[in-house]
Amino acid sequence: MATTKKTTKSAPAAKSAAAAPAAAAPDPAPAAAPVARVKGPVLKIKDLVSRVAEATGGKKKGVKEMVEATLAVLGDSLAKGEDLNLPGLGRTRVARTAEKDGASLMTLKVRRGAHKKKEEKEPLAEEEEEG
């Protein structure tokens, strides 16, 4: 593995204070203010269950059990450090983890592509009727 040396240019020789007037130091650039995160709406389990039940036509009780089991498996997978690659959600990986106040904190990176719906493929040939 090659290493690179960090080189710096030598500073020009300082002029004496008597020979040149002191130049005004430029004002340091203001530190970038932290960007406030705008909180959007929060999807809670009840809303998720309602949306899934509506999309699938299932009963909320059965859907709730499925959603809770799915979320538990996803949480366990992320806790183990596994990456997720799920259509509709995207590629998800754990970027950082930390323990704070007895809770496990995870920073996730999610990469989403264009959400594509599966289209019905056209048959290569027309169907022939027998009879």
C-alpha positions in Angstrom: 0.0 0.0 0.0 1.5 3.3 -1.1 1.7 6.1 1.4 1.5 9.7 0.4 3.5 12.5 2.0 1.7 15.7 2.9 3.8 18.6 1.6 3.4 22.2 2.5 4.8 25.2 0.9 7.2 27.3 3.0 5.8 30.6 4.0 7.5 33.7 2.4 9.9 35.5 4.6 8.2 37.9 7.0 8.8 41.5 6.3 9.8 43.7 9.1 7.1 45.8 10.6 9.0 49.0 9.8 9.3 48.1 6.1 5.6 47.5 5.4 2.5 48.6 7.1 0.5 45.8 8.8 -2.2 44.4 6.6 -5.6 44.0 8.1 -6.4 40.4 8.8 -9.5 39.2 7.0 -12.5 38.4 9.1 -12.7 34.7 9.7 -15.6 33.1 7.9 -18.6 32.6 10.2 -18.9 29.0 11.3 -21.7 27.2 9.4 -24.7 27.3 11.5 -26.2 23.8 12.2 -29.1 23.1 9.8 -32.3 22.6 11.7 -34.0 19.4 10.8 -37.6 20.0 9.7 -39.7 17.3 11.2 -42.4 16.0 8.9 -45.3 13.8 9.6 -44.6 10.6 11.5 -45.8 7.2 10.4 -47.0 5.3 13.4 -47.8 1.6 13.6 -51.6 2.2 13.6 -51.4 4.3 10.4 -49.0 1.7 8.8 -51.4 -1.1 9.6 -54.4 0.8 8.1 -52.5 1.6 4.9 -51.3 -2.0 4.5 -54.8 -3.3 5.2 -56.3 -1.0 2.6 -53.6 -1.9 0.0 -54.0 -5.6 0.5 -57.7 -5.8 1.4 -56.8 -7.8 4.5 -58.4 -7.5 8.0 -56.6 -5.1 10.3 -56.1 -7.7 13.0 -54.3 -10.1 10.7 -52.4 -7.3 9.0 -51.2 -5.9 12.4 -49.7 -9.3 13.3 -47.9 -9.4 10.0 -46.6 -5.8 10.1 -45.4 -6.2 13.7 -43.6 -9.5 12.8 -42.0 -7.9 9.8 -40.8 -4.8 11.7 -39.3 -7.1 14.4 -37.4 -9.1 11.8 -36.1 -5.9 10.1 -35.1 -4.5 13.5 -33.2 -7.7 14.4 -31.5 -7.7 11.0 -30.3 -4.1 11.4 -29.2 -4.8 15.0 -27.0 -7.6 13.6 -25.4 -5.2 11.1 -27.1 -6.8 8.1 -27.8 -4.7 5.0 -31.3 -4.6 3.7 -32.1 -4.6 0.0 -35.9 -4.4 -0.2 -37.9 -3.2 -3.2 -40.0 -0.2 -2.3 -37.7 0.7 0.5 -34.3 0.5 -1.2 -30.8 -0.4 0.0 -30.3 0.2 3.7 -27.2 -0.2 5.7 -26.1 0.7 9.2 -23.7 3.6 9.0 -23.0 4.1 12.8 -24.2 2.7 16.1 -24.1 4.0 19.6 -25.4 3.2 23.0 -27.0 6.1 24.9 -29.2 6.0 28.0 -29.8 2.3 27.7 -31.0 2.6 24.1 -29.3 1.4 20.9 -29.0 4.2 18.4 -28.4 3.5 14.7 -27.6 5.9 11.9 -28.9 4.3 8.7 -28.1 5.2 5.1 -30.9 4.5 2.6 -30.4 4.6 -1.1 -33.5 4.6 -3.1 -33.8 4.2 -6.8 -36.8 5.0 -9.0 -39.8 3.0 -7.7 -40.9 0.8 -10.6 -44.2 -1.0 -10.8 -44.1 -4.3 -12.5 -45.8 -4.1 -15.9 -47.6 -6.9 -17.5 -45.4 -8.4 -20.2 -46.8 -8.7 -23.7 -46.8 -12.3 -25.0 -44.3 -13.0 -27.7 -47.0 -14.5 -30.0 -50.7 -14.3 -30.1 -52.7 -17.1 -28.5 -54.3 -19.4 -31.0 -57.7 -20.8 -30.4 -58.1 -24.5 -30.9 -61.4 -25.9 -31.8 
